[in-house]
Amino acid sequence: MPAVTGKLAAASLALALIATSTSTASAQKKYDSGATDTEIKIGNIMPYSGPASAYGIIGRTEAAYFKKINDEGGINGRKINFISYDDAYSPPKTVEQARKLVESDEVLFIFNSLGTPPNSAIQKYMNSKKVPQLFVATGATKWNDPQNFPWTMGWQPNYQSETQIYAKYILKELPNAKIGVLYQNDDYGKDYLKGLKDGLGAKAASMIVLEESYETSEPTIDNHIVKLKATGADVFINITTPKFAAQAIKKNAEIGWKPIHFLNNVSASVGSVIKPAGFDNAQGIISAAYLKDTTDAQWANDAGMKAFLDFMTKYFPEGDKTDGGTVVGYGVAQTLVQVLKNCGDDLTRANVMKQAASLKDFRTEVLLPGIKINTSPTDFAPISSLQLQRFKGERWELFGDVINAEAGG
Amino acid sequence: MSAAEEAIAEGHEAVEAVPKRAMTLGTGTSLVVLAALLVVPMFVKNFIIFQMTMLLIYGLAVLALNILTGGSGQFSLGQSAFYAVGAYTSAVLMEHANINYALTIPVSAVICFGFGYLFGKPALRLSGIYLALATFALATAMPQLLKLNFLEHWTGGVQGLVVTKPDAPFGLPMSQDMWLYYFTLAVTVAIYIFSVNLLRSRSGRAFMAIRDNEIAASSMGVNVALYKTLAFGVSAGITGVAGSLGAIAVQFVAPDSYTITLAISLFLGMVVGGVGWLPGSFVGAAFIIFVPNMAESISKGLSGAVFGVLLFLVIYLVPHGARQVAIFGQQLVGKLRKN
């Protein structure tokens, strides 16, 4: 066990250092490069061009939200200077842009950079430079690893916790299920699959009858659905991105396969998946959610949703309100503003990480009721709860309690 | 009219004939450029040094394509595949077998040479656009091959591999970035001299004979099949070295880094730099690295369109790329001297 004790000793030493450095700094103003009396410089990297350019809207929403904050007087009197660069979802370009942000623009930290491969490419660099890589926009489970990567933190629930929640539900309600899984053959699909297997535990081998994978380059996944039906599975775990999810829902109805259908949160959008697939075909589908869906009628009179829609109309009128990316951008930007408020006048990189790791029951208005953001020095997964929902009529109906599933990296 | 000018005036074919003396810079100019490359890093930030390193690396990859297309007249849209093989060879050797980074580079060169040579065999039956398509297929297939399950233990699958950046040896007082830059510069200069000599040698003349007229070349006794595959091998080998250096500089390899976009960028760099003009490779590399950044600073939402317009302007105004600008400059200097 010497390695473990060594790590523990290093971690406690680091914590002790943070504690001493902040206790002396509480009274006076303290800055690292990127922060001054009037400005906080924040870097961001988004795929505005290239294969994942649809996600670029998240960065544009964030820019709009920070403009709103600046118009309202900034954070503790400091304006946000949001510098967002394009990496076209290409890891070498991400490295170049991250280095430009840190070494040339001298930002205080990098916020919400998007995608698993781009963030993997800069993780080591950011941690060796001790510059926060805060609230990365990817659901991979590996971002919650404060011991090895104390400068990297995720935001959204990680993929593994979501399928663990499905597994919990299946073990409780459908103990004799025969499960067929369809997943995308990449890190995202495999992460989800791992969560499911971990959640089912020893019963995984006997319950899962078929693990079927597809490539994003395939035009249609119809043949995979037919194959899954042929196994006689009565539970279908659908780990697909929006286009394929809509195809799967449609094909299920066409060939008359009626399993209990679990659809991953990635594709739970009413506007971009369920509606195109047909409401009739989607009745009874189960999914999990943590954000309110703008296309869902039940939030029409919700105060939080109204605040979001007002923001969109005033600061980002050209943005698509029904695109889930705008809700995510808004929610994550609000979380960051809270962290910066908590930092007070101590805008050092260490304090930004410290405050990000001490959020207690924080809520942004776009989270589902009952879901709260909690972090600690050993828990770098801000949102780790989800609620199950079932599709009925033309909207999702939440059911059961908010379920917490912690999965470490 | 100089020979180079004639070449431009007559250049109607896809790859026009470039006489071998027009392929390089004069000795004096070369030394000035080299001195600048040696001195500049001492006065700039690490980030700029990193960008200069990337410029040399992409420059090498474009140079490799230039030997293939400008030298032997064969097209390739598959350079990203060779680049990926080189990058992964270094990454896997460094991270799994703990081999010194400098030693992985010759290994990459050999593996990629073999890979390119073998790929050149079936490619013999194809020419022009058909060859371009076949290599295009190679570039599209590569990222998916790297994700294959049975390779995942080595390649890290979609997650890629993180590469450790080497420190300066012998306790030299320089940053990792600066050391890597000088290391890359040394490799680049060596390969550049090798390439210039290759094109001036008997093999180089054979490449150019094939480029200019295959039938004439074979009737003169040039082994067309051998030299065509050899050109592929050399080009792939140099690209592999560039890939290795790229992996070490970026400290990360992942399938998404080596998509067809990279191959097209390299192709674009060659055209902008001037097909067949070796120093132009580095001008082309500068174009593919810095112009997208410029386009982004002009308009974030329309960066692709701005890039397109800039590229269009270059192709329209100086269709022979940097070479044309260089020749124009040379003439200007010549005139000034006469006056």
Chai-1 contact restraints between the chains, C-beta under 6 A:
chainA,res_idxA,chainB,res_idxB,connection_type,confidence,min_distance_angstrom,max_distance_angstrom,comment,restraint_id
A,Y48,B,K300,contact,1.0,0.0,6.0,A-B,restraint_1
A,S49,B,S303,contact,1.0,0.0,6.0,A-B,restraint_2
A,S49,B,G304,contact,1.0,0.0,6.0,A-B,restraint_3
A,D86,B,E296,contact,1.0,0.0,6.0,A-B,restraint_4
A,P91,B,F252,contact,1.0,0.0,6.0,A-B,restraint_5
A,P91,B,A254,contact,1.0,0.0,6.0,A-B,restraint_6
A,P91,B,S257,contact,1.0,0.0,6.0,A-B,restraint_7
A,P92,B,V250,contact,1.0,0.0,6.0,A-B,restraint_8
A,P92,B,S257,contact,1.0,0.0,6.0,A-B,restraint_9
A,V95,B,V250,contact,1.0,0.0,6.0,A-B,restraint_10
A,R99,B,F47,contact,1.0,0.0,6.0,A-B,restraint_11
A,R99,B,F50,contact,1.0,0.0,6.0,A-B,restraint_12
A,K100,B,F47,contact,1.0,0.0,6.0,A-B,restraint_13
A,E103,B,K45,contact,1.0,0.0,6.0,A-B,restraint_14
A,E103,B,N46,contact,1.0,0.0,6.0,A-B,restraint_15
A,E103,B,F47,contact,1.0,0.0,6.0,A-B,restraint_16
A,S104,B,F47,contact,1.0,0.0,6.0,A-B,restraint_17
A,P117,B,A254,contact,1.0,0.0,6.0,A-B,restraint_18
A,P117,B,D256,contact,1.0,0.0,6.0,A-B,restraint_19
A,S120,B,G160,contact,1.0,0.0,6.0,A-B,restraint_20
A,A121,B,F252,contact,1.0,0.0,6.0,A-B,restraint_21
A,K124,B,V162,contact,1.0,0.0,6.0,A-B,restraint_22
A,D186,B,V158,contact,1.0,0.0,6.0,A-B,restraint_23
A,D187,B,V158,contact,1.0,0.0,6.0,A-B,restraint_24
A,D187,B,Q159,contact,1.0,0.0,6.0,A-B,restraint_25
